[in-house]
């Protein structure tokens, strides 16, 4: 579900991608509607870089993002599978298996 990024979302996006400067998506020319797709597709150099960016999140911000994913407010639609599995493993390690399963369900749904 597309949304307008909140101040907190912008802060998290800026943490994950310090090079973020309020740009719009180069592909569509519209403002970003989610946090993870631009980090995965526009800012991360590779999967290892993506993992390091995700690990830089404080636990409460990771939990916030997980909650947004579960409610359908944060999109996982454009995230490459290898990047998604990195994200899921970080969730397992930091938040737990139950939340990781819920996020996995959201990811599977977004790929249909």
Beta strands, then each sheet from edge to edge (+ up, - down):
end
